[in-house]
Amino acid sequence: MTRLWDKGLPLDERVLRYTAGEDHLLDARLVAYDVMGSIAHAEMLAETGLISSEDCATICAGLKSLAADFAAGKWSIALEDEDVHTALESRLTKSIGDAGARLHLGRSRNDQVLTALRLYLRDAVGDLAERVAELRTSIGRVSERQGDVQLPGYTHMQHAMPSSVSLWCAGFDEAFADAIAGLDATLRRINKNPLGSAAGYGTPGLPIDRELTTTKLDFDCTQTPVTSVQLSRGKAESGFLFEITLLLLDLGRMATDLLLFYTQEFAYISLAADVTTGSSIMPQKRNPDVLELIRASSATAQACLDESLMITAKLQSGYQRDLQRLKAPLFRAVDIAIDSVDIMAHLLDGMRFNADNITLDPGIFATEEAYRLVREEGIPFRTAYERVAERYSK
């Protein structure tokens, strides 16, 4: 196996394993995106006269064939490949000959991986936002079914003011609408074209057209100057991870409410049998494990965010190999966000509020009573507050 940087010198097997790390496994989700970026790059090279149109056509057909074969499970990225980039280029060159060896002109692995990663991130943001929209739909269905059911509104874990299923749903619905807006905002840093910045200092003497690949790949803009590209590494990733963390914090708070509502002491809700698990020792148990794991998911997301921020902190300008380690926390957080959002939507669709079990403490209407006194007697609110409070202090 000849890697993209290979100069014919021996490589210690331990060094390969350590430097490749998890990339040969993680990069499976980047194959289609690296193909997309490589096709745009090849077409740009042809349109600027740096490779022939015949070679371009051969390269593009070969890349599409490799992508289809990968999707069909006909090949995988091995440790010896090191990463998706070597895996594709080596197979391409083996398949189509010298034309494949012309593809890397005018780019580096540094801008190549970042291009693939940003294309992936753009889709990941859209996909997660759509899943959150589906979660909002599930919340809306709960409100439609049982929105009129009264609930106590809590402060300090005590009955505070009257609420309802509709109000409870609406609060979380707005939180998840905000999450979608936050995810969309991450595209400001994601949707910039790094291709053509090469190793961070451009391609001196080579007349590439970066604006052309920006158009072909539907990026919002071309990231300039070329030295800004490596300085931006980790920012788009951390911005996305921050929004994922906020999303899962809200999801965890919803899970915490439902865990309390599901206890025997409250019994405010019933869960469908297919979303609960059992105990290995207690035959009677139906456990809301799903909600407990959702509640824990924000810890994973925040850890991934912290990892991303700490990897990039105080790095010298230019490319550093530390940046390779951004993939693992990024992908881990994306996956747990998708799973958590989807499973909560499923759980809500089978959940029911048990209105007969929900009792509101009489004192929960105290504020409403104070407001009535203000309206009917024209007294200051503080006077009304004190008059009502006196009834509850005896």
QUITAFEN-V216549 format. One record per backbone hydrogen bond with DSSP energy under -1.0 kcal/mol. CO is the residue of the C=O (numbers start at 0). NH is the residue of the N-H. If there is no record, write none. Layout:
co:CO nh:NH
co:CO nh:NH
This chain:
co:2 nh:5
co:11 nh:15
co:12 nh:16
co:13 nh:17
co:14 nh:18
co:15 nh:19
co:16 nh:20
co:19 nh:22
co:21 nh:24
co:21 nh:25
co:22 nh:26
co:24 nh:27
co:25 nh:28
co:26 nh:29
co:29 nh:33
co:30 nh:34
co:31 nh:35
co:32 nh:36
co:33 nh:37
co:34 nh:38
co:35 nh:39
co:36 nh:40
co:37 nh:41
co:38 nh:42
co:39 nh:43
co:40 nh:44
co:41 nh:45
co:42 nh:46
co:43 nh:47
co:44 nh:49
co:44 nh:50
co:45 nh:48
co:51 nh:55
co:52 nh:56
co:53 nh:57
co:54 nh:58
co:55 nh:59
co:56 nh:60
co:57 nh:61
co:58 nh:62
co:59 nh:63
co:60 nh:64
co:61 nh:65
co:62 nh:66
co:63 nh:67
co:64 nh:68
co:65 nh:69
co:66 nh:70
co:67 nh:71
co:68 nh:73
co:69 nh:72
co:77 nh:80
co:77 nh:81
co:80 nh:82
co:82 nh:86
co:83 nh:87
co:84 nh:88
co:85 nh:89
co:86 nh:90
co:87 nh:91
co:88 nh:92
co:89 nh:93
co:90 nh:94
co:91 nh:95
co:92 nh:96
co:96 nh:99
co:98 nh:101
co:99 nh:102
co:101 nh:104
co:103 nh:106
co:107 nh:111
co:108 nh:112
co:109 nh:113
co:110 nh:114
co:111 nh:115
co:112 nh:116
co:113 nh:117
co:114 nh:118
co:115 nh:119
co:116 nh:120
co:117 nh:121
co:118 nh:122
co:119 nh:123
co:120 nh:124
co:121 nh:125
co:122 nh:126
co:123 nh:127
co:124 nh:128
co:125 nh:129
co:126 nh:130
co:127 nh:131
co:128 nh:132
co:129 nh:133
co:130 nh:134
co:131 nh:135
co:132 nh:136
co:133 nh:137
co:134 nh:138
co:135 nh:139
co:136 nh:140
co:137 nh:141
co:138 nh:142
co:139 nh:143
co:140 nh:144
co:141 nh:145
co:142 nh:146
co:145 nh:148
co:146 nh:165
co:148 nh:164
co:150 nh:162
co:152 nh:159
co:152 nh:160
co:154 nh:157
co:157 nh:154
co:160 nh:152
co:162 nh:150
co:163 nh:167
co:164 nh:168
co:165 nh:169
co:166 nh:170
co:167 nh:171
co:168 nh:172
co:169 nh:173
co:170 nh:174
co:171 nh:175
co:172 nh:176
co:173 nh:177
co:174 nh:178
co:175 nh:179
co:176 nh:180
co:177 nh:181
co:178 nh:182
co:179 nh:183
co:180 nh:184
co:183 nh:186
co:184 nh:187
co:185 nh:188
co:185 nh:189
co:186 nh:190
co:189 nh:191
co:190 nh:219
co:192 nh:222
co:193 nh:196
co:196 nh:199
co:196 nh:201
co:202 nh:205
co:205 nh:207
co:208 nh:212
co:209 nh:213
co:210 nh:214
co:211 nh:215
co:212 nh:216
co:213 nh:218
co:214 nh:217
co:220 nh:192
co:224 nh:227
co:225 nh:228
co:227 nh:231
co:231 nh:234
co:233 nh:237
co:234 nh:238
co:235 nh:239
co:236 nh:240
co:237 nh:241
co:238 nh:242
co:239 nh:243
co:240 nh:244
co:241 nh:245
co:242 nh:246
co:243 nh:247
co:244 nh:248
co:245 nh:249
co:246 nh:250
co:247 nh:251
co:248 nh:252
co:249 nh:253
co:250 nh:254
co:251 nh:255
co:252 nh:256
co:253 nh:257
co:254 nh:258
co:255 nh:259
co:256 nh:260
co:257 nh:261
co:259 nh:262
co:260 nh:267
co:260 nh:268
co:262 nh:266
co:267 nh:353
co:269 nh:351
co:271 nh:274
co:272 nh:275
co:276 nh:286
co:281 nh:284
co:286 nh:276
co:286 nh:288
co:287 nh:291
co:288 nh:292
co:289 nh:293
co:290 nh:294
co:291 nh:295
co:295 nh:298
co:295 nh:299
co:296 nh:300
co:297 nh:301
co:298 nh:302
co:299 nh:303
co:300 nh:304
co:301 nh:305
co:302 nh:306
co:303 nh:307
co:304 nh:308
co:305 nh:309
co:306 nh:310
co:307 nh:311
co:308 nh:312
co:311 nh:314
co:319 nh:322
co:320 nh:323
co:321 nh:324
co:322 nh:325
co:323 nh:326
co:325 nh:329
co:326 nh:330
co:327 nh:331
co:328 nh:332
co:329 nh:333
co:330 nh:334
co:331 nh:335
co:332 nh:336
co:333 nh:337
co:334 nh:338
co:335 nh:339
co:336 nh:340
co:337 nh:341
co:338 nh:342
co:339 nh:343
co:340 nh:344
co:341 nh:345
co:342 nh:346
co:343 nh:347
co:344 nh:348
co:347 nh:350
co:351 nh:269
co:352 nh:354
co:353 nh:356
co:354 nh:357
co:360 nh:363
co:361 nh:364
co:362 nh:365
co:364 nh:368
co:365 nh:369
co:366 nh:370
co:367 nh:371
co:368 nh:372
co:369 nh:373
co:370 nh:374
co:371 nh:375
co:372 nh:376
co:373 nh:377
co:379 nh:383
co:380 nh:384
co:381 nh:385
co:382 nh:386
co:383 nh:387
co:384 nh:388
co:385 nh:389
